[in-house]
Amino acid sequence: MDRGTLLIHNGHEIEPVTGALGVTIYQTSTFYRKVITEMQEFDYSRGGNPTRKALEEIIASLEGGARGFAFASGMSAISSALGLLSAGDHIIMAEDVYGGSRYIIETFYKRWGLEMSAVDASDPENIKKAVRPNTKALYLETPSNPLLKITDLKACLEIARERGFLSMVDNTFMTPYLQRPLELGADIVVHSATKFLGGHSDVISGLAVTRTAELGERLYQIQNSFGAVPGPWDAWLVMRGIKTLKVRMETQQAAAGKLAEWLLRHKQVTGVNYPGLPGHPGGDIHRAQAAGGGAMLSFKTKTTGQALSFYSRIKLAAAAPSLGGVETIASYPVKMSHINMPAPERERMGITDNLIRIAVGLESAEDLIADFDQALQPPS
Ligand SMILES: *Cc1c(COP(=O)(O)O)cnc(C)c1O
């Protein structure tokens, strides 16, 4: 079924008991045991809750996987999925994934004996070169954050499949509406549902989907043991957001395309990263694996001073971390998402002090362009 239709018709459009349109919020921590000696589906809400289950089934159907899981945040979804690995295992990670995903490995999982190599995954050869005898997993994110670099998912996931290691893809920027990594060979997809899926900058949430039921059972054990689960109300907010994902993504993506084209011609701008621009490195690969350029872009101003003055002058973009809401957000990677990365490494990767990341919202492209124009005027 078309993903736009599936956002609305996914088995949860009518509540079977009352006929209510939509999912009920089961605000309960525990469930009455009908037969004291028998296990039942809903027992205690850390293990399972009907509202959360509806969200888990919806994301599984959207991503085309066997099982979905909802978490209290994107980071808890990612940390729980990484919990599938053991001490002594080696993971190959794209070097420019979400800052927090690398940070938790470098600060936490390393102490538990996980080894990690960070590589530039825009060339699959770098992944092959990083393979060690104990490599057990590959972790990717495309387009990357904040430079929108493209990874060839099919080619990279094939490397993992051939060698029998687990593959995980963070699909936050694209959402299953635009890109479905499981169809391209991934074992697990993770999301920060805080972003486009929730869509309204009003909830922190995370999701994971496994390709197979077997892997799903293993991840379920971790979800239930770690217990980093969302409450029913937060799960409901994400489901409410998902219903309008198509119109938001289409509109935000169209505006992002216009803004990127305009920025490209701006005299104070020295470079624009947007997967939908002609000439974006890896653009052909992106078009083959995703249905659009998305609503994320980044650009560089001539000087750091100009970038800083942009943040103080821009009116229609909130200077804030996060992305994927209805409002345009201008984040500052070196002081937000990538603040924990050592400065020399940031510099080497191109995450410089004059880099501005934009998550385009639902404002009109013309209004955004006018506002960006005044915010980018050189100081007089
Ligand atoms: C925000 C984000 C995360 C972390 O999610 P939280 O909901 O903030 O915990 C992970 N990956 C990407 C790509 C993100 O943008």
The ligand as an SDF file (V2000), in Angstrom:
LIG
                    3D

 15 15  0  0  0  0  0  0  0  0999 V2000
   17.6750   13.5760   17.6660 C   0  0  0  0  0  0  0  0  0  0  0  0
   18.3200   12.4230   17.0140 C   0  0  0  0  0  0  0  0  0  0  0  0
   18.6370   11.2720   17.7410 C   0  0  0  0  0  0  0  0  0  0  0  0
   18.4160   11.1670   19.2390 C   0  0  0  0  0  0  0  0  0  0  0  0
   17.0480   11.1540   19.5440 O   0  0  0  0  0  0  0  0  0  0  0  0
   16.4140   11.7270   20.9040 P   0  0  0  0  0  0  0  0  0  0  0  0
   14.9590   11.5750   20.6820 O   0  0  0  0  0  0  0  0  0  0  0  0
   16.8760   13.1360   21.0500 O   0  0  0  0  0  0  0  0  0  0  0  0
   16.9340   10.8750   22.0060 O   0  0  0  0  0  0  0  0  0  0  0  0
   19.1820   10.2080   17.0520 C   0  0  0  0  0  0  0  0  0  0  0  0
   19.4300   10.2730   15.7210 N   0  0  0  0  0  0  0  0  0  0  0  0
   19.1500   11.3680   15.0090 C   0  0  0  0  0  0  0  0  0  0  0  0
   19.4320   11.3840   13.5410 C   0  0  0  0  0  0  0  0  0  0  0  0
   18.5770   12.4750   15.6190 C   0  0  0  0  0  0  0  0  0  0  0  0
   18.3170   13.5670   14.8940 O   0  0  0  0  0  0  0  0  0  0  0  0
  1  2  1  0
  2  3  1  0
  2 14  2  0
  3  4  1  0
  3 10  2  0
  4  5  1  0
  5  6  1  0
  6  7  2  0
  6  8  1  0
  6  9  1  0
 10 11  1  0
 11 12  2  0
 12 13  1  0
 12 14  1  0
 14 15  1  0
M  END
$$$$
